[in-house]
């Protein structure tokens, strides 16, 4: 065990080495207090930026065929429950679709509603072969609807130059596809103008 004098010399040397800017008088003053508090300055931790999780690119989604419906799944009967869910969703959205409900209010709700599961019919088109196509909307993209018909055929119908009608509880609404060139997520936040001419 070290003697008291050796201990003092050790502490003095330690302080001198740890705090070279201090003078001998200041070190001696600290030693007379019998207690020495060694200051410690921790290194500042640099904040690491969180990396945002990147999703798939459009090319990767196409390669993985994420949005493709398998041929064995392309059956109208499979998606009838989806249509029933959609009808309930619209009824809740429009507070019951009562007979005295204002058509303008229902129309404004439908403009921003999700149409996956709705049964639509092409009523007008610049391409006559599209007129009369009826089915359940399975997918909505910016420029097209993917519709499954009662004949179990998957049709890709462009929105541009087409007018669609959908009916729910006796209320018929018309969708002018040329004014509907938006993704479903973008449409919910868009403010639609009431004025303006509507044409194919």
FIKOLZA-1660 file (N, C-alpha, C; in steps of 0.1 Angstrom, whole numbers, plus 5000, padded with zeros to 4 digits):
% residues 200
   i   px   py   pz ch aa at
   1 5008 4988 5000  A  X  N
   1 5000 5000 5000  A  X CA
   1 5009 5013 5000  A  X  C
   2 5004 5023 4993  A  X  N
   2 5012 5035 4992  A  X CA
   2 5010 5044 5004  A  X  C
   3 5020 5051 5007  A  X  N
   3 5019 5060 5019  A  X CA
   3 5012 5073 5014  A  X  C
   4 5009 5081 5024  A  X  N
   4 5001 5093 5021  A  X CA
   4 5009 5103 5012  A  X  C
   5 5022 5103 5014  A  X  N
   5 5030 5113 5006  A  X CA
   5 5030 5108 4992  A  X  C
   6 5032 5095 4990  A  X  N
   6 5032 5089 4976  A  X CA
   6 5019 5091 4969  A  X  C
   7 5008 5090 4977  A  X  N
   7 4995 5092 4972  A  X CA
   7 4993 5106 4967  A  X  C
   8 4998 5116 4975  A  X  N
   8 4997 5130 4971  A  X CA
   8 5005 5133 4958  A  X  C
   9 5017 5127 4957  A  X  N
   9 5025 5129 4945  A  X CA
   9 5018 5123 4933  A  X  C
  10 5012 5111 4935  A  X  N
  10 5005 5105 4924  A  X CA
  10 4994 5113 4919  A  X  C
  11 4986 5118 4928  A  X  N
  11 4974 5127 4924  A  X CA
  11 4979 5139 4918  A  X  C
  12 4989 5145 4923  A  X  N
  12 4995 5158 4917  A  X CA
  12 4999 5155 4903  A  X  C
  13 5006 5144 4901  A  X  N
  13 5011 5141 4887  A  X CA
  13 4999 5138 4878  A  X  C
  14 4989 5131 4883  A  X  N
  14 4977 5128 4875  A  X CA
  14 4970 5141 4871  A  X  C
  15 4968 5150 4881  A  X  N
  15 4962 5163 4877  A  X CA
  15 4970 5171 4867  A  X  C
  16 4983 5171 4869  A  X  N
  16 4992 5178 4860  A  X CA
  16 4991 5173 4846  A  X  C
  17 4990 5160 4845  A  X  N
  17 4989 5154 4832  A  X CA
  17 4975 5155 4826  A  X  C
  18 4965 5154 4834  A  X  N
  18 4951 5155 4829  A  X CA
  18 4947 5170 4826  A  X  C
  19 4952 5179 4834  A  X  N
  19 4949 5193 4832  A  X CA
  19 4961 5202 4831  A  X  C
  20 4968 5201 4819  A  X  N
  20 4981 5208 4818  A  X CA
  20 4980 5223 4818  A  X  C
  21 4967 5228 4816  A  X  N
  21 4966 5243 4816  A  X CA
  21 4965 5249 4830  A  X  C
  22 4964 5240 4840  A  X  N
  22 4963 5245 4854  A  X CA
  22 4977 5247 4859  A  X  C
  23 4978 5257 4867  A  X  N
  23 4991 5260 4874  A  X CA
  23 4993 5252 4886  A  X  C
  24 5005 5251 4891  A  X  N
  24 5008 5243 4902  A  X CA
  24 5001 5248 4915  A  X  C
  25 4999 5261 4916  A  X  N
  25 4992 5267 4928  A  X CA
  25 4978 5262 4928  A  X  C
  26 4971 5262 4916  A  X  N
  26 4957 5258 4916  A  X CA
  26 4956 5243 4919  A  X  C
  27 4966 5235 4914  A  X  N
  27 4965 5221 4917  A  X CA
  27 4967 5219 4932  A  X  C
  28 4976 5226 4938  A  X  N
  28 4979 5225 4953  A  X CA
  28 4967 5229 4961  A  X  C
  29 4960 5239 4955  A  X  N
  29 4947 5244 4962  A  X CA
  29 4937 5233 4962  A  X  C
  30 4936 5226 4951  A  X  N
  30 4926 5215 4950  A  X CA
  30 4929 5204 4959  A  X  C
  31 4942 5201 4961  A  X  N
  31 4946 5190 4969  A  X CA
  31 4944 5193 4984  A  X  C
  32 4944 5206 4988  A  X  N
  32 4942 5209 5002  A  X CA
  32 4927 5207 5006  A  X  C
  33 4918 5205 4996  A  X  N
  33 4904 5203 4999  A  X CA
  33 4901 5188 5002  A  X  C
  34 4911 5180 5000  A  X  N
  34 4910 5165 5003  A  X CA
  34 4901 5158 4993  A  X  C
  35 4894 5165 4985  A  X  N
  35 4885 5159 4975  A  X CA
  35 4887 5165 4961  A  X  C
  36 4889 5157 4952  A  X  N
  36 4892 5161 4938  A  X CA
  36 4881 5156 4929  A  X  C
  37 4874 5165 4922  A  X  N
  37 4864 5162 4912  A  X CA
  37 4870 5163 4898  A  X  C
  38 4872 5152 4892  A  X  N
  38 4877 5152 4878  A  X CA
  38 4866 5154 4868  A  X  C
  39 4867 5165 4860  A  X  N
  39 4857 5168 4851  A  X CA
  39 4859 5159 4838  A  X  C
  40 4847 5155 4834  A  X  N
  40 4847 5147 4822  A  X CA
  40 4838 5153 4811  A  X  C
  41 4843 5155 4800  A  X  N
  41 4834 5160 4789  A  X CA
  41 4832 5149 4779  A  X  C
  42 4820 5144 4779  A  X  N
  42 4817 5133 4769  A  X CA
  42 4816 5138 4755  A  X  C
  43 4820 5130 4746  A  X  N
  43 4819 5134 4732  A  X CA
  43 4805 5135 4728  A  X  C
  44 4803 5146 4720  A  X  N
  44 4789 5148 4715  A  X CA
  44 4786 5137 4705  A  X  C
  45 4774 5131 4707  A  X  N
  45 4770 5120 4698  A  X CA
  45 4764 5127 4685  A  X  C
  46 4769 5123 4674  A  X  N
  46 4763 5128 4662  A  X CA
  46 4750 5120 4659  A  X  C
  47 4740 5128 4656  A  X  N
  47 4727 5122 4653  A  X CA
  47 4728 5115 4639  A  X  C
  48 4724 5103 4639  A  X  N
  48 4724 5096 4626  A  X CA
  48 4711 5098 4620  A  X  C
  49 4711 5102 4607  A  X  N
  49 4699 5104 4600  A  X CA
  49 4692 5091 4597  A  X  C
  50 4679 5090 4600  A  X  N
  50 4672 5078 4597  A  X CA
  50 4670 5076 4582  A  X  C
  51 4674 5065 4577  A  X  N
  51 4672 5063 4563  A  X CA
  51 4657 5059 4560  A  X  C
  52 4651 5066 4551  A  X  N
  52 4637 5063 4547  A  X CA
  52 4637 5050 4540  A  X  C
  53 4627 5042 4543  A  X  N
  53 4626 5029 4537  A  X CA
  53 4621 5032 4522  A  X  C
  54 4628 5028 4513  A  X  N
  54 4624 5030 4499  A  X CA
  54 4616 5019 4494  A  X  C
  55 4605 5022 4488  A  X  N
  55 4596 5012 4482  A  X CA
  55 4602 5008 4468  A  X  C
  56 4594 5000 4462  A  X  N
  56 4597 4995 4448  A  X CA
  56 4595 5006 4438  A  X  C
  57 4604 5006 4428  A  X  N
  57 4602 5015 4417  A  X CA
  57 4591 5010 4408  A  X  C
  58 4586 5018 4399  A  X  N
  58 4575 5013 4390  A  X CA
  58 4580 5002 4381  A  X  C
  59 4593 5002 4377  A  X  N
  59 4599 4991 4369  A  X CA
  59 4599 4978 4377  A  X  C
  60 4603 4979 4390  A  X  N
  60 4604 4967 4399  A  X CA
  60 4590 4961 4401  A  X  C
  61 4580 4970 4403  A  X  N
  61 4566 4966 4405  A  X CA
  61 4561 4958 4392  A  X  C
  62 4565 4963 4380  A  X  N
  62 4561 4956 4368  A  X CA
  62 4568 4943 4367  A  X  C
  63 4581 4942 4370  A  X  N
  63 4588 4930 4370  A  X CA
  63 4583 4919 4379  A  X  C
  64 4579 4924 4391  A  X  N
  64 4574 4915 4401  A  X CA
  64 4559 4912 4399  A  X  C
  65 4553 4919 4390  A  X  N
  65 4539 4916 4386  A  X CA
  65 4530 4918 4398  A  X  C
  66 4532 4928 4406  A  X  N
  66 4525 4930 4418  A  X CA
  66 4510 4933 4416  A  X  C
  67 4507 4940 4405  A  X  N
  67 4493 4944 4403  A  X CA
  67 4486 4936 4393  A  X  C
  68 4492 4925 4388  A  X  N
  68 4485 4916 4379  A  X CA
  68 4476 4906 4386  A  X  C
  69 4464 4904 4380  A  X  N
  69 4455 4895 4386  A  X CA
  69 4456 4881 4378  A  X  C
  70 4459 4871 4386  A  X  N
  70 4461 4858 4379  A  X CA
  70 4448 4853 4372  A  X  C
  71 4450 4846 4360  A  X  N
  71 4439 4842 4352  A  X CA
  71 4428 4834 4360  A  X  C
  72 4433 4825 4369  A  X  N
  72 4423 4817 4377  A  X CA
  72 4415 4826 4387  A  X  C
  73 4420 4838 4390  A  X  N
  73 4413 4847 4399  A  X CA
  73 4403 4856 4391  A  X  C
  74 4404 4856 4378  A  X  N
  74 4396 4865 4370  A  X CA
  74 4382 4860 4368  A  X  C
  75 4374 4859 4380  A  X  N
  75 4360 4854 4379  A  X CA
  75 4351 4864 4386  A  X  C
  76 4340 4867 4380  A  X  N
  76 4331 4877 4385  A  X CA
  76 4326 4874 4399  A  X  C
  77 4322 4861 4401  A  X  N
  77 4316 4857 4413  A  X CA
  77 4325 4859 4425  A  X  C
  78 4338 4858 4423  A  X  N
  78 4348 4860 4434  A  X CA
  78 4347 4874 4440  A  X  C
  79 4344 4884 4431  A  X  N
  79 4344 4898 4435  A  X CA
  79 4330 4904 4439  A  X  C
  80 4320 4896 4439  A  X  N
  80 4307 4901 4443  A  X CA
  80 4307 4905 4458  A  X  C
  81 4314 4897 4467  A  X  N
  81 4314 4902 4481  A  X CA
  81 4321 4916 4482  A  X  C
  82 4331 4919 4473  A  X  N
  82 4338 4932 4473  A  X CA
  82 4328 4943 4469  A  X  C
  83 4319 4939 4460  A  X  N
  83 4308 4949 4456  A  X CA
  83 4299 4952 4467  A  X  C
  84 4295 4942 4475  A  X  N
  84 4286 4944 4486  A  X CA
  84 4293 4952 4497  A  X  C
  85 4306 4950 4499  A  X  N
  85 4314 4959 4508  A  X CA
  85 4314 4973 4504  A  X  C
  86 4316 4975 4490  A  X  N
  86 4316 4988 4485  A  X CA
  86 4303 4996 4487  A  X  C
  87 4291 4988 4485  A  X  N
  87 4278 4995 4487  A  X CA
  87 4276 4999 4501  A  X  C
  88 4281 4991 4510  A  X  N
  88 4280 4995 4525  A  X CA
  88 4288 5007 4528  A  X  C
  89 4300 5007 4522  A  X  N
  89 4310 5018 4523  A  X CA
  89 4303 5031 4518  A  X  C
  90 4297 5031 4507  A  X  N
  90 4290 5043 4501  A  X CA
  90 4278 5047 4510  A  X  C
  91 4271 5037 4514  A  X  N
  91 4259 5041 4523  A  X CA
  91 4264 5048 4536  A  X  C
  92 4275 5043 4542  A  X  N
  92 4280 5049 4554  A  X CA
  92 4286 5063 4550  A  X  C
  93 4292 5064 4539  A  X  N
  93 4298 5077 4535  A  X CA
  93 4288 5088 4532  A  X  C
  94 4276 5083 4527  A  X  N
  94 4266 5093 4523  A  X CA
  94 4254 5093 4534  A  X  C
  95 4257 5087 4545  A  X  N
  95 4247 5087 4556  A  X CA
  95 4234 5081 4553  A  X  C
  96 4235 5069 4546  A  X  N
  96 4223 5061 4544  A  X CA
  96 4217 5062 4530  A  X  C
  97 4221 5072 4522  A  X  N
  97 4215 5073 4509  A  X CA
  97 4199 5074 4510  A  X  C
  98 4194 5083 4518  A  X  N
  98 4180 5084 4520  A  X CA
  98 4173 5091 4508  A  X  C
  99 4160 5088 4506  A  X  N
  99 4154 5094 4494  A  X CA
  99 4154 5109 4493  A  X  C
 100 4154 5115 4505  A  X  N
 100 4154 5130 4505  A  X CA
 100 4168 5136 4505  A  X  C
 101 4178 5127 4503  A  X  N
 101 4192 5132 4502  A  X CA
 101 4194 5141 4490  A  X  C
 102 4202 5151 4491  A  X  N
 102 4205 5160 4480  A  X CA
 102 4214 5153 4470  A  X  C
 103 4211 5152 4457  A  X  N
 103 4219 5146 4447  A  X CA
 103 4233 5152 4446  A  X  C
 104 4234 5166 4448  A  X  N
 104 4247 5172 4447  A  X CA
 104 4256 5167 4458  A  X  C
 105 4251 5165 4470  A  X  N
 105 4259 5160 4482  A  X CA
 105 4264 5146 4479  A  X  C
 106 4255 5138 4474  A  X  N
 106 4260 5124 4471  A  X CA
 106 4270 5124 4459  A  X  C
 107 4268 5133 4449  A  X  N
 107 4277 5133 4438  A  X CA
 107 4291 5138 4443  A  X  C
 108 4291 5148 4452  A  X  N
 108 4304 5153 4457  A  X CA
 108 4312 5143 4465  A  X  C
 109 4304 5134 4472  A  X  N
 109 4310 5123 4480  A  X CA
 109 4316 5113 4470  A  X  C
 110 4308 5109 4460  A  X  N
 110 4313 5099 4451  A  X CA
 110 4325 5103 4443  A  X  C
 111 4326 5116 4440  A  X  N
 111 4338 5121 4433  A  X CA
 111 4351 5118 4440  A  X  C
 112 4351 5117 4453  A  X  N
 112 4363 5114 4461  A  X CA
 112 4363 5100 4467  A  X  C
 113 4352 5093 4465  A  X  N
 113 4352 5079 4471  A  X CA
 113 4361 5069 4463  A  X  C
 114 4364 5059 4470  A  X  N
 114 4372 5048 4464  A  X CA
 114 4362 5039 4456  A  X  C
 115 4366 5037 4443  A  X  N
 115 4356 5030 4434  A  X CA
 115 4359 5015 4433  A  X  C
 116 4369 5010 4440  A  X  N
 116 4372 4996 4439  A  X CA
 116 4360 4988 4445  A  X  C
 117 4354 4980 4436  A  X  N
 117 4342 4972 4440  A  X CA
 117 4329 4977 4434  A  X  C
 118 4330 4989 4428  A  X  N
 118 4318 4995 4422  A  X CA
 118 4315 4988 4409  A  X  C
 119 4302 4986 4406  A  X  N
 119 4297 4981 4393  A  X CA
 119 4295 4993 4384  A  X  C
 120 4302 4994 4373  A  X  N
 120 4301 5005 4364  A  X CA
 120 4297 5000 4350  A  X  C
 121 4291 5009 4342  A  X  N
 121 4288 5006 4328  A  X CA
 121 4293 5018 4319  A  X  C
 122 4299 5014 4308  A  X  N
 122 4304 5024 4299  A  X CA
 122 4291 5029 4291  A  X  C
 123 4287 5041 4292  A  X  N
 123 4274 5046 4286  A  X CA
 123 4277 5053 4273  A  X  C
 124 4288 5060 4273  A  X  N
 124 4292 5068 4261  A  X CA
 124 4307 5066 4258  A  X  C
 125 4311 5066 4246  A  X  N
 125 4325 5065 4243  A  X CA
 125 4328 5069 4228  A  X  C
 126 4340 5074 4226  A  X  N
 126 4344 5078 4212  A  X CA
 126 4347 5065 4205  A  X  C
 127 4350 5054 4212  A  X  N
 127 4352 5041 4206  A  X CA
 127 4340 5032 4209  A  X  C
 128 4332 5030 4199  A  X  N
 128 4319 5022 4201  A  X CA
 128 4321 5009 4207  A  X  C
 129 4333 5002 4206  A  X  N
 129 4334 4989 4211  A  X CA
 129 4334 4989 4227  A  X  C
 130 4336 5000 4233  A  X  N
 130 4336 5001 4248  A  X CA
 130 4322 5002 4253  A  X  C
 131 4313 5008 4245  A  X  N
 131 4299 5011 4250  A  X CA
 131 4292 4998 4254  A  X  C
 132 4287 4998 4266  A  X  N
 132 4279 4986 4271  A  X CA
 132 4287 4977 4280  A  X  C
 133 4300 4979 4281  A  X  N
 133 4308 4971 4290  A  X CA
 133 4304 4974 4305  A  X  C
 134 4300 4963 4312  A  X  N
 134 4296 4964 4325  A  X CA
 134 4304 4954 4334  A  X  C
 135 4308 4959 4346  A  X  N
 135 4315 4950 4355  A  X CA
 135 4319 4957 4367  A  X  C
 136 4326 4949 4376  A  X  N
 136 4331 4954 4388  A  X CA
 136 4345 4960 4386  A  X  C
 137 4347 4972 4392  A  X  N
 137 4361 4978 4391  A  X CA
 137 4370 4970 4401  A  X  C
 138 4380 4964 4395  A  X  N
 138 4390 4957 4404  A  X CA
 138 4402 4966 4407  A  X  C
 139 4406 4974 4397  A  X  N
 139 4418 4983 4399  A  X CA
 139 4415 4996 4392  A  X  C
 140 4419 5007 4399  A  X  N
 140 4418 5020 4393  A  X CA
 140 4432 5026 4392  A  X  C
 141 4436 5029 4380  A  X  N
 141 4449 5036 4378  A  X CA
 141 4446 5050 4373  A  X  C
 142 4457 5058 4371  A  X  N
 142 4455 5072 4367  A  X CA
 142 4447 5073 4354  A  X  C
 143 4450 5064 4344  A  X  N
 143 4444 5065 4331  A  X CA
 143 4434 5054 4327  A  X  C
 144 4433 5044 4335  A  X  N
 144 4424 5032 4331  A  X CA
 144 4417 5026 4343  A  X  C
 145 4406 5020 4340  A  X  N
 145 4399 5011 4350  A  X CA
 145 4401 4997 4345  A  X  C
 146 4404 4988 4355  A  X  N
 146 4404 4973 4352  A  X CA
 146 4391 4968 4357  A  X  C
 147 4383 4962 4348  A  X  N
 147 4369 4958 4351  A  X CA
 147 4367 4943 4348  A  X  C
 148 4361 4936 4357  A  X  N
 148 4358 4922 4355  A  X CA
 148 4343 4921 4351  A  X  C
 149 4340 4915 4340  A  X  N
 149 4326 4914 4335  A  X CA
 149 4319 4902 4340  A  X  C
 150 4306 4901 4338  A  X  N
 150 4299 4889 4342  A  X CA
 150 4303 4876 4334  A  X  C
 151 4309 4879 4322  A  X  N
 151 4314 4868 4314  A  X CA
 151 4328 4863 4319  A  X  C
 152 4333 4868 4330  A  X  N
 152 4346 4865 4336  A  X CA
 152 4357 4869 4327  A  X  C
 153 4356 4881 4321  A  X  N
 153 4366 4887 4312  A  X CA
 153 4371 4899 4319  A  X  C
 154 4384 4901 4319  A  X  N
 154 4391 4913 4325  A  X CA
 154 4393 4923 4314  A  X  C
 155 4386 4934 4315  A  X  N
 155 4387 4945 4305  A  X CA
 155 4395 4956 4311  A  X  C
 156 4404 4962 4302  A  X  N
 156 4411 4974 4306  A  X CA
 156 4405 4985 4298  A  X  C
 157 4397 4994 4305  A  X  N
 157 4390 5005 4298  A  X CA
 157 4396 5018 4301  A  X  C
 158 4401 5026 4291  A  X  N
 158 4407 5039 4294  A  X CA
 158 4396 5049 4299  A  X  C
 159 4400 5058 4308  A  X  N
 159 4391 5068 4313  A  X CA
 159 4389 5079 4302  A  X  C
 160 4399 5082 4295  A  X  N
 160 4398 5093 4285  A  X CA
 160 4388 5089 4274  A  X  C
 161 4379 5099 4271  A  X  N
 161 4369 5098 4260  A  X CA
 161 4358 5088 4264  A  X  C
 162 4356 5085 4276  A  X  N
 162 4346 5075 4280  A  X CA
 162 4337 5081 4292  A  X  C
 163 4324 5078 4292  A  X  N
 163 4315 5082 4303  A  X CA
 163 4310 5069 4309  A  X  C
 164 4312 5068 4322  A  X  N
 164 4308 5056 4330  A  X CA
 164 4296 5060 4339  A  X  C
 165 4287 5050 4341  A  X  N
 165 4276 5052 4350  A  X CA
 165 4277 5042 4361  A  X  C
 166 4273 5046 4373  A  X  N
 166 4272 5036 4384  A  X CA
 166 4259 5039 4392  A  X  C
 167 4253 5028 4396  A  X  N
 167 4240 5029 4403  A  X CA
 167 4241 5022 4416  A  X  C
 168 4235 5029 4426  A  X  N
 168 4235 5023 4440  A  X CA
 168 4222 5028 4446  A  X  C
 169 4214 5019 4451  A  X  N
 169 4201 5022 4457  A  X CA
 169 4192 5032 4450  A  X  C
 170 4192 5030 4436  A  X  N
 170 4183 5039 4428  A  X CA
 170 4190 5052 4424  A  X  C
 171 4201 5055 4429  A  X  N
 171 4208 5067 4426  A  X CA
 171 4218 5064 4415  A  X  C
 172 4217 5071 4403  A  X  N
 172 4226 5069 4392  A  X CA
 172 4235 5081 4391  A  X  C
 173 4248 5078 4390  A  X  N
 173 4258 5088 4389  A  X CA
 173 4267 5086 4377  A  X  C
 174 4271 5097 4370  A  X  N
 174 4279 5096 4358  A  X CA
 174 4293 5101 4361  A  X  C
 175 4302 5093 4356  A  X  N
 175 4317 5097 4357  A  X CA
 175 4322 5100 4343  A  X  C
 176 4327 5112 4342  A  X  N
 176 4333 5116 4329  A  X CA
 176 4348 5114 4330  A  X  C
 177 4352 5103 4324  A  X  N
 177 4366 5098 4325  A  X CA
 177 4376 5108 4322  A  X  C
 178 4373 5117 4312  A  X  N
 178 4383 5127 4308  A  X CA
 178 4386 5137 4320  A  X  C
 179 4377 5139 4329  A  X  N
 179 4379 5148 4340  A  X CA
 179 4383 5140 4353  A  X  C
 180 4386 5127 4351  A  X  N
 180 4388 5118 4362  A  X CA
 180 4402 5112 4361  A  X  C
 181 4411 5118 4354  A  X  N
 181 4425 5113 4351  A  X CA
 181 4433 5115 4363  A  X  C
 182 4430 5108 4374  A  X  N
 182 4438 5109 4387  A  X CA
 182 4438 5095 4393  A  X  C
 183 4448 5093 4401  A  X  N
 183 4449 5081 4409  A  X CA
 183 4439 5083 4421  A  X  C
 184 4434 5071 4426  A  X  N
 184 4424 5072 4437  A  X CA
 184 4429 5080 4449  A  X  C
 185 4442 5079 4452  A  X  N
 185 4447 5086 4464  A  X CA
 185 4448 5101 4461  A  X  C
 186 4450 5105 4448  A  X  N
 186 4451 5119 4445  A  X CA
 186 4437 5125 4444  A  X  C
 187 4428 5117 4440  A  X  N
 187 4414 5122 4438  A  X CA
 187 4408 5126 4451  A  X  C
 188 4411 5119 4462  A  X  N
 188 4405 5122 4475  A  X CA
 188 4408 5135 4480  A  X  C
 189 4420 5141 4476  A  X  N
 189 4424 5154 4481  A  X CA
 189 4422 5165 4471  A  X  C
 190 4417 5162 4459  A  X  N
 190 4415 5172 4448  A  X CA
 190 4401 5180 4451  A  X  C
 191 4402 5193 4447  A  X  N
 191 4390 5201 4448  A  X CA
 191 4384 5201 4433  A  X  C
 192 4373 5196 4431  A  X  N
 192 4367 5196 4418  A  X CA
 192 4359 5209 4416  A  X  C
 193 4361 5214 4404  A  X  N
 193 4354 5227 4401  A  X CA
 193 4339 5223 4396  A  X  C
 194 4330 5232 4400  A  X  N
 194 4316 5230 4396  A  X CA
 194 4313 5235 4383  A  X  C
 195 4320 5246 4379  A  X  N
 195 4318 5252 4366  A  X CA
 195 4326 5245 4355  A  X  C
 196 4322 5249 4343  A  X  N
 196 4330 5243 4331  A  X CA
 196 4321 5234 4323  A  X  C
 197 4325 5232 4311  A  X  N
 197 4317 5224 4302  A  X CA
 197 4322 5210 4303  A  X  C
 198 4313 5200 4302  A  X  N
 198 4317 5186 4303  A  X CA
 198 4315 5180 4289  A  X  C
 199 4325 5173 4284  A  X  N
 199 4324 5167 4271  A  X CA
 199 4333 5155 4271  A  X  C
 200 4331 5146 4262  A  X  N
 200 4340 5134 4260  A  X CA
 200 4354 5139 4258  A  X  C
% end
